[in-house]
Amino acid sequence: MLLLCPSCRVPHKSEAMSQTHRIILFSLWTLISGYAEDRVRDLMSRYPLIDGHNDLALQLRKLYNNRLNHINVNNMSNIATDITRLHAGHVQAQMFAVYVMCGAQDKDAVRLTLEQIDVLRRMCTEYKDFELVTSLRQKIACMLSIEGGHSIDSSLPALRMFYQLGVRSMSLTHTCNTPWAESSSKHHTFYQKQNNSLTSFGKAVVEEMNRLGMIIDLSHTSWGTAEAVLNHSKAPVIFSHSSSYAVCNNDRNVPDRLLKKLKNNRGLIMVNLHTDFISCKKEANISHVADHFDHIKKVIGADSIGIGSDFEGAVRFPKGLQDVSKYPALIGELLRRNWTEQELADILRQNFIRIFDEVEKMRDQLVWERPSEVQISMEEVKNPCRLVLRPPSSSCSSPNRSQLCTLLALVLLLSNLILLQ
């Protein structure tokens, strides 16, 4: 036998067979992997994703001070979201969050909210791949959602005007309580609640959102507020970016008892991908995310689940799910766990479309109801910057004016005494 090199030896027959087996196994793995990727691609092309929460507007504010003219949203490598990767991730509709910091409560939250709506409306009209919608269309649909009820400054007229500007969802709190609803976070100390997670004004907010056809979002609310809203709302509600408390015991996640109430409400939980809410650790992987989907499906079924990534709002994401182009990897993992194509079509988009339709059907049923004129009391708001407009009066009936009148009377009396002397 001719050897190509003196030091080479002829492989033993068993070694040759082992190499053959490895080649066959690798070929089969490549074939199966390619088939799985093709299956995911086909599925997501037929059922493109509707994602319930993305904080791109927050990053536009922080990084660029909302100067859209100076950036290209098609490619932004320093963040997790851009148009190119939205297409790669088969995202057909994105609920973009309009978020302002809780520190703006009782100050300029309404102005900041309007500015964030403005930058999203500009982005969604200036880029041809986007379409600003208040229902679902064909391009990458931009839908607007206010994150945190402090943005309405306890004003139902402000809520109605945000709806007129295209906002179709609002979470009742963020990391701060409002005068009328309670947050899951204890980070801020103002408006502490004492056994009253949803006040009478809070119920008026829920009723007005039902009347408008605005989706109520319970992510960030306390469990008490969430339960109160689930008991009061006439329309289905959502948790736009929350995960399972049974899998990761973070208070931002939803316990099984509330999941069951959500099922009775015909609502939707859209699983958050933030690592801290997935593994309760600093690291996570796609398998950990899939565990949340599996558990929630076991408790309330696949028809109550969606995806609410929280890209651009959170800082850590599971390995393999670092940006908006990676959604197919998650769908592939669920396929490997024997989720059916119908179940995946539901979590990708069908469940959200059902919620949207049912919320608007309730709006249509309430069409004859007049806009609510409920006002929150000054005692509940406790905001010294809140001006109350009253018609001018020549009488001394109001307390402040009465004091002025008393002071004036004393001055006149003293003047008369001086004159008499």
Backbone torsions as a table, in degrees:
resi	resn	phi	psi	omega
1	MET	NA	135.3	-179.2
2	LEU	-86.8	121.8	176.7
3	LEU	-98.9	136.0	179.1
4	LEU	-70.9	-24.9	175.5
5	CYS	-145.4	141.9	-175.1
6	PRO	-60.6	-31.0	-175.8
7	SER	-83.1	-12.1	-179.3
8	CYS	-74.0	146.5	176.1
9	ARG	-121.1	156.9	178.5
10	VAL	-76.7	126.7	-179.9
11	PRO	-61.1	142.6	174.3
12	HIS	-66.1	153.2	-177.1
13	LYS	-57.1	-40.7	-178.7
14	SER	-66.5	-36.0	177.7
15	GLU	-66.6	-41.3	178.2
16	ALA	-61.3	-41.3	178.4
17	MET	-64.5	-39.7	179.6
18	SER	-62.9	-41.8	177.1
19	GLN	-63.6	-40.6	178.2
20	THR	-61.6	-42.9	178.8
21	HIS	-61.6	-41.7	-179.8
22	ARG	-63.5	-41.3	179.0
23	ILE	-63.1	-42.7	179.5
24	ILE	-64.2	-45.6	-179.5
25	LEU	-63.2	-42.2	178.6
26	PHE	-62.7	-40.4	179.6
27	SER	-64.7	-41.6	178.6
28	LEU	-65.1	-42.2	179.5
29	TRP	-62.3	-42.7	178.9
30	THR	-62.5	-41.9	-179.9
31	LEU	-64.1	-46.7	-178.6
32	ILE	-65.8	-43.0	179.8
33	SER	-61.9	-43.5	177.9
34	GLY	-62.8	-39.1	178.3
35	TYR	-64.8	-42.1	-179.8
36	ALA	-62.9	-43.7	178.6
37	GLU	-63.4	-41.0	177.5
38	ASP	-63.1	-38.1	-179.1
39	ARG	-66.9	-42.7	177.6
40	VAL	-63.3	-45.4	-178.7
41	ARG	-60.9	-43.2	179.3
42	ASP	-64.8	-43.9	-179.2
43	LEU	-62.4	-46.2	-176.4
44	MET	-76.5	-19.3	173.5
45	SER	-74.5	-31.3	177.9
46	ARG	-84.2	-29.9	-179.1
47	TYR	-130.6	70.6	-179.0
48	PRO	-62.9	153.1	-170.0
49	LEU	-73.6	142.0	163.6
50	ILE	-110.7	113.6	-178.0
51	ASP	-99.2	134.6	-170.9
52	GLY	-85.2	-9.2	-176.5
53	HIS	-161.8	123.0	175.5
54	ASN	-146.5	130.7	-175.1
55	ASP	-99.8	36.8	-179.9
56	LEU	-55.9	-38.7	-178.9
57	ALA	-61.4	-34.2	177.3
58	LEU	-62.8	-42.5	179.3
59	GLN	-69.4	-35.0	175.8
60	LEU	-61.9	-36.5	177.0
61	ARG	-70.1	-49.6	-174.1
62	LYS	-68.0	-43.3	-172.6
63	LEU	-89.5	-31.9	-171.3
64	TYR	-127.9	4.3	-178.3
65	ASN	52.4	36.8	177.6
66	ASN	62.8	21.7	-180.0
67	ARG	-86.9	81.4	-178.0
68	LEU	-61.5	-29.0	-177.5
69	ASN	-65.2	-15.8	-174.9
70	HIS	-102.0	3.2	-177.2
71	ILE	-133.5	166.6	176.1
72	ASN	-121.3	106.4	-175.9
73	VAL	-70.1	-12.5	175.6
74	ASN	-64.0	-36.3	-177.4
75	ASN	-141.6	110.9	177.7
76	MET	-134.6	89.1	-170.8
77	SER	-71.9	-15.5	-177.3
78	ASN	-85.1	-2.5	175.1
79	ILE	-132.8	-178.9	-171.8
80	ALA	-93.1	-5.3	-173.0
81	THR	-128.6	129.3	165.9
82	ASP	-156.2	171.5	-174.0
83	ILE	-63.5	-41.1	-179.3
84	THR	-58.4	-46.0	-178.1
85	ARG	-77.0	-26.6	172.7
86	LEU	-62.1	-42.0	175.6
87	HIS	-63.6	-44.3	-179.2
88	ALA	-62.6	-31.5	179.3
89	GLY	-86.7	4.0	179.8
90	HIS	59.2	40.7	177.3
91	VAL	-89.0	119.2	-178.2
92	GLN	-102.6	-23.0	177.5
93	ALA	-147.1	137.5	-178.4
94	GLN	-131.3	125.3	172.5
95	MET	-84.1	106.2	179.7
96	PHE	-88.4	127.0	-177.1
97	ALA	-79.6	136.6	171.8
98	VAL	-102.4	100.7	-172.6
99	TYR	-122.8	134.8	170.0
100	VAL	-126.9	149.7	-175.0
101	MET	-60.6	148.8	179.1
102	CYS	-62.6	-22.7	177.6
103	GLY	-62.5	-15.8	179.1
104	ALA	-84.3	-8.0	-179.6
105	GLN	-60.0	138.1	-177.9
106	ASP	67.1	10.2	178.4
107	LYS	-124.4	-101.8	-175.9
108	ASP	-118.2	34.7	-178.5
109	ALA	-60.9	-39.4	-177.6
110	VAL	-66.2	-44.6	178.2
111	ARG	-60.4	-47.5	-178.9
112	LEU	-62.7	-38.2	178.1
113	THR	-63.1	-43.2	177.5
114	LEU	-61.7	-38.8	179.3
115	GLU	-67.1	-36.2	177.7
116	GLN	-71.6	-35.4	173.5
117	ILE	-63.1	-41.3	-179.8
118	ASP	-60.0	-46.5	-176.5
119	VAL	-67.6	-34.8	177.3
120	LEU	-71.0	-41.0	177.9
121	ARG	-63.3	-40.3	176.7
122	ARG	-61.9	-50.0	-178.3
123	MET	-58.7	-42.6	-173.6
124	CYS	-78.7	-9.8	175.6
125	THR	-107.5	-23.6	-177.7
126	GLU	-85.9	-22.0	179.9
127	TYR	-103.7	125.5	-173.0
128	LYS	-64.9	-22.5	179.9
129	ASP	-77.1	-14.8	179.5
130	PHE	-101.1	156.9	170.5
131	GLU	-143.7	121.6	177.0
132	LEU	-74.4	121.0	-173.1
133	VAL	-132.1	158.5	167.9
134	THR	-117.0	2.2	167.4
135	SER	-146.8	-176.4	-168.7
136	LEU	-96.6	136.3	-178.3
137	ARG	-127.2	-150.7	-171.9
138	GLN	-101.9	-36.6	-179.6
139	LYS	-72.8	-169.8	171.9
140	ILE	-72.4	102.8	-173.3
141	ALA	-74.3	126.7	174.8
142	CYS	-94.7	116.7	175.5
143	MET	-115.7	141.5	-174.0
144	LEU	-103.7	133.9	178.9
145	SER	-135.9	128.4	175.4
146	ILE	-81.5	131.1	179.2
147	GLU	-106.0	97.2	178.6
148	GLY	115.5	117.7	-178.0
149	GLY	-66.3	-13.5	177.2
150	HIS	-63.8	-16.1	179.8
151	SER	-68.1	-21.3	-179.7
152	ILE	-93.6	-3.3	176.8
153	ASP	53.0	42.0	177.4
154	SER	53.7	43.5	-177.1
155	SER	-132.4	117.2	176.5
156	LEU	-68.5	-36.0	173.5
157	PRO	-59.8	-38.5	177.0
158	ALA	-63.2	-41.6	176.9
159	LEU	-57.5	-44.9	-179.4
160	ARG	-65.0	-38.1	-179.9
161	MET	-69.7	-35.6	175.1
162	PHE	-63.1	-38.0	176.1
163	TYR	-61.5	-41.9	179.0
164	GLN	-63.4	-28.3	178.1
165	LEU	-81.4	-1.0	175.0
166	GLY	110.4	-0.8	179.1
167	VAL	-71.0	130.1	-176.7
168	ARG	-121.7	5.6	176.8
169	SER	-155.6	153.1	174.4
170	MET	-150.1	131.4	170.2
171	SER	-82.4	138.8	-172.1
172	LEU	-71.0	-27.0	175.8
173	THR	-140.7	167.2	163.3
174	HIS	-117.0	-128.4	-178.7
175	THR	-87.0	13.0	177.3
176	CYS	-131.7	145.7	170.9
177	ASN	-65.4	151.8	164.8
178	THR	-103.6	172.7	177.2
179	PRO	-61.0	-13.0	-171.2
180	TRP	-127.8	-2.1	178.7
181	ALA	-150.0	156.5	-172.1
182	GLU	-110.9	138.5	178.6
183	SER	-89.8	155.8	173.8
184	SER	-73.7	-17.5	-177.3
185	SER	-89.4	148.2	174.5
186	LYS	-109.5	18.1	-174.9
187	HIS	-65.6	-40.7	180.0
188	HIS	-104.4	148.4	-173.5
189	THR	-102.3	-9.1	-175.1
190	PHE	-79.3	156.4	179.6
191	TYR	55.3	49.4	176.9
192	GLN	-66.7	139.1	-176.7
193	LYS	-100.2	141.9	175.6
194	GLN	-118.1	93.4	177.6
195	ASN	55.3	35.4	178.7
196	ASN	-148.4	74.5	-172.5
197	SER	-71.4	-20.9	177.4
198	LEU	-140.9	107.1	-175.9
199	THR	-75.4	178.1	177.7
200	SER	-62.5	-35.7	176.2
201	PHE	-69.1	-36.3	176.1
202	GLY	-59.8	-39.5	177.0
203	LYS	-66.7	-33.9	176.4
204	ALA	-65.9	-36.2	175.8
205	VAL	-62.7	-45.4	178.2
206	VAL	-59.1	-46.0	-178.3
207	GLU	-64.2	-39.9	-178.8
208	GLU	-70.4	-35.8	176.1
209	MET	-66.1	-38.3	173.6
210	ASN	-60.1	-43.5	-177.7
211	ARG	-66.5	-38.9	-178.9
212	LEU	-73.4	-25.7	-171.3
213	GLY	85.7	39.5	-177.3
214	MET	-109.0	129.3	-175.9
215	ILE	-72.4	128.3	177.1
216	ILE	-85.6	126.3	-177.4
217	ASP	-111.3	124.9	-176.7
218	LEU	-102.0	0.8	173.8
219	SER	-60.4	139.0	-178.4
220	HIS	83.4	-12.6	178.2
221	THR	-79.1	158.6	172.9
222	SER	-68.6	162.0	179.0
223	TRP	-64.1	-33.4	178.1
224	GLY	-64.5	-44.8	177.1
225	THR	-64.2	-43.8	180.0
226	ALA	-58.5	-44.5	-179.3
227	GLU	-65.5	-41.0	179.0
228	ALA	-62.2	-41.8	179.5
229	VAL	-67.8	-42.0	178.6
230	LEU	-61.2	-31.3	177.8
231	ASN	-78.5	-22.3	-171.7
232	HIS	-104.8	-30.8	-173.9
233	SER	-70.9	138.4	175.7
234	LYS	-84.8	-18.7	-177.3
235	ALA	-110.9	158.9	174.6
236	PRO	-60.4	149.5	178.2
237	VAL	-120.6	171.0	178.4
238	ILE	-131.0	155.2	157.4
239	PHE	-103.3	104.9	-168.4
240	SER	-74.8	-23.0	179.0
241	HIS	-157.0	74.5	178.6
242	SER	-140.7	157.1	-178.7
243	SER	-124.4	-165.1	-173.3
244	SER	-90.7	125.6	177.3
245	TYR	-68.5	-30.8	-179.8
246	ALA	-66.0	-29.4	179.6
247	VAL	-87.9	-38.9	178.1
248	CYS	-138.5	111.7	-170.9
249	ASN	-82.6	61.7	172.7
250	ASN	-101.8	136.9	-175.4
251	ASP	-62.2	-16.6	176.0
252	ARG	-74.2	-14.3	-179.8
253	ASN	-91.0	173.8	-169.9
254	VAL	-111.4	124.6	178.6
255	PRO	-73.4	161.4	-176.1
256	ASP	-59.5	-36.8	-177.7
257	ARG	-63.3	-35.2	177.0
258	LEU	-77.0	-31.4	174.8
259	LEU	-59.4	-40.6	-179.4
260	LYS	-67.4	-37.5	175.3
261	LYS	-66.8	-36.6	177.1
262	LEU	-63.0	-39.2	177.5
263	LYS	-60.8	-43.5	179.3
264	ASN	-65.6	-28.9	178.3
265	ASN	-79.6	-8.7	-174.2
266	ARG	65.3	28.1	-176.8
267	GLY	-88.4	-166.4	-168.8
268	LEU	-144.5	135.1	169.4
269	ILE	-110.4	123.5	-177.8
270	MET	-105.2	112.9	-167.3
271	VAL	-66.7	126.6	178.2
272	ASN	-78.4	139.9	-178.8
273	LEU	-98.5	1.6	-178.4
274	HIS	-62.3	128.4	-175.2
275	THR	-52.4	-42.5	-176.8
276	ASP	-62.5	-28.8	-180.0
277	PHE	-93.4	-8.5	-178.9
278	ILE	-95.1	-51.4	-176.1
279	SER	-112.2	-6.6	-172.9
280	CYS	59.1	23.6	177.0
281	LYS	-134.3	-177.2	-179.7
282	LYS	-85.2	-8.2	179.8
283	GLU	-134.0	149.4	177.2
284	ALA	-156.0	167.7	176.7
285	ASN	-134.9	179.2	-176.3
286	ILE	-62.8	-33.6	179.0
287	SER	-61.6	-39.1	177.8
288	HIS	-62.7	-40.2	178.6
289	VAL	-62.8	-45.5	-178.9
290	ALA	-61.9	-29.8	177.4
291	ASP	-60.4	-37.7	177.9
292	HIS	-64.4	-45.3	178.4
293	PHE	-60.4	-43.9	-179.4
294	ASP	-61.6	-44.8	-177.4
295	HIS	-66.2	-46.7	-178.4
296	ILE	-63.5	-39.0	177.1
297	LYS	-61.2	-40.3	179.8
298	LYS	-63.2	-36.5	-175.7
299	VAL	-81.6	-45.4	-172.8
300	ILE	-131.4	-1.6	176.3
301	GLY	94.7	156.7	-177.2
302	ALA	-69.8	-17.7	-177.3
303	ASP	-80.0	5.2	177.4
304	SER	-118.9	17.1	-173.2
305	ILE	-122.1	144.2	171.8
306	GLY	-142.7	-166.1	179.7
307	ILE	-124.3	126.1	176.8
308	GLY	-132.2	84.5	-162.3
309	SER	-59.4	-41.7	-172.1
310	ASP	73.0	23.5	172.7
311	PHE	-59.7	143.5	-179.0
312	GLU	75.2	-11.3	176.3
313	GLY	-99.8	-35.2	178.0
314	ALA	-99.9	167.4	-174.2
315	VAL	-108.5	-19.0	-177.9
316	ARG	-128.0	135.4	177.7
317	PHE	-132.3	155.5	-176.2
318	PRO	-60.7	150.7	176.8
319	LYS	-58.7	127.8	-177.7
320	GLY	94.5	-7.9	178.8
321	LEU	-129.7	46.8	-172.1
322	GLN	-82.3	-15.3	179.5
323	ASP	-154.5	-179.6	-170.8
324	VAL	-72.4	-6.4	177.5
325	SER	-85.0	-7.5	-168.6
326	LYS	-95.9	2.0	-178.2
327	TYR	-54.6	-36.8	179.3
328	PRO	-56.8	-29.8	178.7
329	ALA	-65.0	-37.8	177.6
330	LEU	-67.6	-43.8	179.5
331	ILE	-63.7	-37.5	176.6
332	GLY	-62.0	-40.2	178.4
333	GLU	-64.6	-40.6	178.8
334	LEU	-68.5	-35.3	173.8
335	LEU	-61.2	-41.0	178.1
336	ARG	-65.1	-23.1	177.8
337	ARG	-92.8	16.0	173.1
338	ASN	70.9	25.9	168.0
339	TRP	-69.9	139.3	-179.2
340	THR	-79.7	161.4	178.7
341	GLU	-62.5	-35.0	178.8
342	GLN	-66.5	-41.5	177.5
343	GLU	-62.4	-40.9	180.0
344	LEU	-70.6	-36.7	174.6
345	ALA	-60.6	-36.9	179.0
346	ASP	-64.8	-48.3	-176.5
347	ILE	-73.1	-27.3	179.2
348	LEU	-70.0	-39.1	-174.1
349	ARG	-158.8	-37.0	-170.2
350	GLN	-61.6	-38.2	-179.4
351	ASN	-64.8	-42.0	179.8
352	PHE	-66.1	-41.3	178.5
353	ILE	-60.4	-40.3	177.7
354	ARG	-60.9	-45.8	179.0
355	ILE	-58.3	-48.9	-178.9
356	PHE	-57.8	-45.4	-179.4
357	ASP	-63.7	-42.7	-176.9
358	GLU	-70.3	-35.0	176.1
359	VAL	-64.0	-40.9	179.7
360	GLU	-73.4	-30.8	174.9
361	LYS	-64.3	-40.6	176.9
362	MET	-64.6	-39.5	175.1
363	ARG	-56.3	-44.6	-178.6
364	ASP	-65.7	-33.0	177.8
365	GLN	-70.3	-27.3	-177.9
366	LEU	-98.9	17.9	-171.8
367	VAL	-61.5	-26.7	-177.6
368	TRP	-86.6	-5.4	177.2
369	GLU	-76.4	137.7	179.1
370	ARG	-77.5	153.5	174.9
371	PRO	-55.4	137.8	-177.3
372	SER	-67.9	138.0	176.5
373	GLU	-112.6	20.4	176.7
374	VAL	-64.7	134.5	177.6
375	GLN	-121.3	145.5	177.9
376	ILE	-80.5	146.2	-178.3
377	SER	-76.8	152.9	178.1
378	MET	-62.9	-30.3	179.4
379	GLU	-66.0	-34.1	178.7
380	GLU	-74.3	-36.6	-175.7
381	VAL	-78.2	-43.9	179.2
382	LYS	54.1	45.8	-178.0
383	ASN	-115.9	108.9	-178.1
384	PRO	-65.9	-17.4	179.8
385	CYS	-86.1	-3.2	-176.2
386	ARG	-84.5	115.6	-176.6
387	LEU	-89.7	132.9	175.0
388	VAL	-107.0	116.7	-178.4
389	LEU	-86.0	126.4	176.3
390	ARG	-127.4	148.7	177.1
391	PRO	-65.5	145.9	178.8
392	PRO	-63.0	147.4	-178.6
393	SER	-136.8	139.4	178.6
394	SER	-87.3	-10.3	-178.9
395	SER	-84.3	170.9	177.8
396	CYS	-105.8	46.0	-172.9
397	SER	-84.2	-35.3	-176.6
398	SER	-76.0	152.6	-177.3
399	PRO	-56.6	-46.9	-177.8
400	ASN	-65.2	-43.0	-179.0
401	ARG	-69.1	-33.0	178.5
402	SER	-63.1	-40.6	178.1
403	GLN	-63.5	-40.4	178.8
404	LEU	-63.8	-41.3	179.7
405	CYS	-63.8	-40.4	178.4
406	THR	-62.6	-43.9	179.3
407	LEU	-62.4	-42.1	179.0
408	LEU	-62.9	-40.5	179.3
409	ALA	-63.3	-39.5	178.4
410	LEU	-65.2	-41.0	177.8
411	VAL	-61.0	-44.4	179.8
412	LEU	-63.9	-39.1	179.6
413	LEU	-64.1	-44.6	177.8
414	LEU	-62.7	-39.8	178.8
415	SER	-60.6	-42.9	179.9
416	ASN	-64.1	-40.7	179.2
417	LEU	-62.3	-41.2	179.1
418	ILE	-63.4	-41.7	179.7
419	LEU	-64.8	-37.1	-179.8
420	LEU	-65.8	-33.7	178.5
421	GLN	-71.2	NA	NA
